[in-house]
Amino acid sequence: MRAITLHRHGDASVLHVEALPDPTVGPREVLVRVEACALNRLDLWVRAGLPNLRLAYPHVLGSDIAGRVVDVGPGAAPAWLGREVVVNPGLSCGACESCLAGWDNLCARYRILGESVSGGYCELLAVPEANLVAKPPGLEMFEAAAIPLTFLTAWQMLVTRARVAPGDTVLIHAVGSGVGVAALQIAKLHGARVVALASTEEKLEHARALGADATVCSAMPDWAKQVRALPWVGKRGVDLVVEHTGRDTWTSSLELARRGGCVVTCGASSGWDASTDLRQVFFRQLQILGSTMGSKASLHRIMALVAEGRLRPIVDRRFALDEASAAHLHLESRTQFGKIVLEIGP
């Protein structure tokens, strides 16, 4: 099969087209012919190298996979054969206390496709049957691939962890990112008011079209004051901050949260070493919640909402498989609104 591989960490030039052996299918696994795989910022971090990340080379990136089942292993249901599917990118043991409680993303053996194990920048991929979700009819493969990781992450942040409620005011950083686009839709689905932040007017225009109640340009040095100037924010602040930028915005995120409010974070694209004034936390009784990925069950609910038209993937641009390096450069440019997708076949 054809795949995009890396044999060492580095910039986008380390990605190459390579012929790899077709994968074998193990017990309770299925073989998926990958038709589309979306990019995530995680791909850039893995490609560049993460602390304590040990890869088996050649490594294949890619967490967000949509395709068709072409083979099933022993113990897997034959009914999957020929079906169009979306793959949940989270791998877990399925037997520990966390997995059995429905918190498989807290499993001690949790891994993500494309991160510590090879993923979907390829034509064929063997995955556990438990990771399959049927693709909604009428959804293109490239659209389906734009859903799993970021919608799971945003759902976990807003619904599972922060318990967003009708009437809440939600501040979303980097609304043009995959997580930002998903968080905006999920917040609106649950009856919240959204303040969307982005670095350009073009991205803010897209956010308004998706339902943002107010937009503020984060490239302006006084963006936090502009958020405060909104009549329904003011001195009170916002109920919930969706944080995934880190060091550059962390202090303002804490300050903008209301007394008893919540800041939920899933990443730190501008830097991990943010400074926290603990007085902000205990005097104002803030909640700071960490969040990573989401449960396998959550993706079933998300896909049902997509099938109903209540959530929808937003795709910025599509590339062919052998254009993976160019796709990475486009993601690095931070100019996109929504997801970037590799179309692999047929």
C-alpha positions, 0 to 999 in steps of 0.5 A, a space after each residue: 500500500 501507499 503511505 506517507 511516512 516519516 523516519 525522523 523528526 523535522 519539518 514538513 520535508 521529512 514526509 515521504 510517499 513510501 510503499 509499505 506492506 499491507 496490514 494484517 487483521 488481528 482478532 476483533 479487528 477490521 481492515 479499513 480502506 482509507 478514503 480520507 484522513 484529516 490533519 490535526 495540530 497533533 500531526 505537526 507536534 508528532 512530526 516535530 517531536 514530543 517529549 517522551 514520544 518513542 516511535 517505531 519507524 517508519 511512522 504514519 501520521 493521521 488520527 481522523 480516518 474515514 473509509 470502507 471496511 474491506 476485511 474482518 478478523 476473527 471475532 469481528 462482525 462480518 456485517 461490517 464488510 463493505 460498510 462506510 465507517 468513521 474511525 474513533 482515533 482513541 485506542 484503549 484496553 477495554 477491560 480496566 476500571 476506566 474503560 468499563 466505566 465509560 472513561 476509556 480516554 483515561 485508560 492507562 494504556 490509552 493511545 491515539 492513532 497517528 501519535 504513538 501508533 501509526 495512523 491514517 496517512 495510508 491506503 489501508 489500516 487495521 483497527 479494533 472493531 470497537 473503534 468503528 462508527 457507521 458513516 452517516 449517509 449523504 456525508 462525503 468521506 472528506 467531510 466524515 474525516 473532519 469529525 472524530 478527533 476535534 469534535 470528540 475533544 470539544 464534546 469532552 471539554 464542553 459537555 462532559 467536563 464543563 457541563 455547558 448549560 443553556 444561557 451560559 456565556 462561552 468564550 472560545 479561543 482560536 475559533 477557526 481551528 478544528 477544536 474551535 469550530 466544533 466547540 462553537 457548534 456544540 456550545 450553540 447546540 446546548 443553548 449557550 451564547 458564544 464569544 468567538 476569538 480569531 486572528 483575522 476578520 475573515 475567520 470571524 466572518 465564518 464564525 458569525 455564519 456558524 452562529 457566534 453571538 459576538 466576535 473579537 479579533 485576537 490579534 488586537 492587543 486589547 482583545 480582552 478589554 473588547 470582550 469585557 466591553 460586551 454588554 452581556 460580559 462586562 465586569 461579571 465575566 464569562 461562564 466558561 472559557 475554551 482554552 487551547 492556546 496556552 501561554 499567550 492567552 492563559 492569564 487573560 482567560 483566568 481573568 475573564 472567567 466569572 466568579 465560580 466560572 470555569 476554564 477548560 483546556 485541551 492544549 497549549 499551541 502557544 506554549 506549555 509554561 503558562 503562569 497562573 496567579 493562584 489568587 485568581 483561582 482560590 479567591 474567585 473560586 475558579 474551576 480549571 479543568 483538563 481535557 483530552 479526547 473523549 469516550 468511544 460512546 461520545 462519538 456515537 452521539 456526535 455522529 447521530 447529531 451530524 446525521 440529523 444536521 445539528 452538527 456539521 464538519 467544516 472543511 477548509 481545503 483538501 489535498 491529495 495523499 502525496 501532497 501531505 507536506 503541502 497540507 502540513 505547511 498550510 496547517 502551519 500557516 494558521 490561515 485555515 478555518 476548519 479542517 484540512 483533509 487528505 483525500 486518499 481514494 478510491 
